[in-house]
Amino acid sequence: DISLAKRVKAAKYVAKTEVRLCGHKKTLLLNLFHAPQLRKGKIEAAYRVCCTHDDYITQDMQSATTKWLTGKLYSITWEYDDCGNEDFIIFSDDKSVKLVHNFFHKEGNPLRVIQEFQESIAHKRLMCRYRKLMHQIDEKMALVPALPRGFRHWVDEYALYDSRYLIYEYSRRKEMKGYCTHCHHEVNVTEPHHNQKGFCPHCGSHVIFKAAGKFHKQLDRERVTILQRAGNVFVFRCFTAYKRYDSIRKPDMAIYENMRSFAGLDFKITDTYKWDIFRPSIQIMRWKDDSQAGVWYEGKVYWKNLQDVLKGSRCQYSSLWTMLEMNPEMKIDVLAFLQEYKPCYEYLIKMGFYQLVADDYHGGMLDEKAKNIAELFGLPKSWIPELKKMNPNMDELELFQAAYKAGKRTTADEVKKIERVIG
């Protein structure tokens, strides 16, 4: 063996095999000797690979204490520098090769025979772990409540609030014939313009006017989040809703659930899951653990169950449901709202200051320790009615505050003019 190692310069390991009974199991022992050490006359084995017919494990003989390795032969011994080296591992004699063939009842390259055996066992181990993981995930998914009755109708009415069109037949006449995709009625409209926003004369719903000749296969998409409760656990379920207008009279609507996230009473996410291909080795669509999944940063939020779901949490009086119901076009990051909630949001929402709440929960400047609304805004109480006229955002509030600091009383109309003229 020492002579073989010296003659085959490319060899990294010299392999010798034997078959023994280990723990009442017939076991193939593959002893690997480090070729550079053999060339120096040192004959201690570096590794011993133990293979039964249903398992394998490797003993690291270089370790001072007993050390077992569960990796495959090549993952333990092979390095990048060995790429293309056919004599990476050489067998010391024909007997060692024949023992491998007889043990596995398979002919061919003995290293390839051992590798295929280890890969099959590793695959079985992996499938066993995956089955256990899938069972754990299925148990978690069993906690998720059913969707509320009427959820699909809510998605059509509110989540896809902007997917309402009035399709008109263009003519040179002042009044043109049209069709409302929301109320499904034939109507007459006066001087419509393509892509102009307006209202349906029959149902009064807001619509976008579309010339029939320019309306081709419209596809609208919206992200939707619903918050549900499973005991002391909150479940954030994220959907994507689609509405396709291949036919204006019978549009197709589809809703797909993408992600599920679980959180405690503090609204900190603990587990996240995604509907996707489970693993490259298991090509099936199902729920999988995914640390990159989460909750939509911005989207439409189902508000009909929020008051009941948030009971007992620090957001139970938030009035978030009121703000969403009063503003069907509003998109919010519901997780950020709940995590950054300030008690003053309840009063702001009840007073109609929705824009300030929407601007503040992403790290805004409103002081949650303020004792009253005037102190919160940094303005005299007599200025509050003027603010309510315009439902200001944070920038507009700062304009009011700047005017107050300059000693000038301003109005909502004046602030709007500043925005329009100056920007």
NORFENKA-V314896 format. One record per helix or strand. SS is the DSSP state (alpha for helix, beta for strand). FROM is the first residue (numbers start at 1). TO is the last residue. If there is no record, write none. Layout:
# NORFENKA-V314896
ss:SS from:FROM to:TO
ss:SS from:FROM to:TO
This chain:
# NORFENKA-V314896
ss:alpha from:2 to:7
ss:beta from:13 to:22
ss:beta from:25 to:34
ss:alpha from:35 to:39
ss:beta from:47 to:51
ss:beta from:56 to:60
ss:beta from:68 to:69
ss:alpha from:73 to:77
ss:alpha from:80 to:82
ss:beta from:89 to:91
ss:alpha from:94 to:104
ss:alpha from:110 to:141
ss:alpha from:151 to:159
ss:beta from:165 to:168
ss:beta from:175 to:180
ss:beta from:186 to:190
ss:beta from:197 to:199
ss:beta from:206 to:211
ss:alpha from:212 to:214
ss:beta from:218 to:230
ss:beta from:233 to:245
ss:beta from:252 to:263
ss:beta from:269 to:279
ss:beta from:282 to:289
ss:beta from:299 to:301
ss:alpha from:306 to:309
ss:alpha from:320 to:326
ss:beta from:332 to:332
ss:alpha from:334 to:339
ss:alpha from:344 to:350
ss:alpha from:354 to:360
ss:alpha from:373 to:377
ss:alpha from:381 to:388
ss:alpha from:394 to:405
ss:alpha from:412 to:421
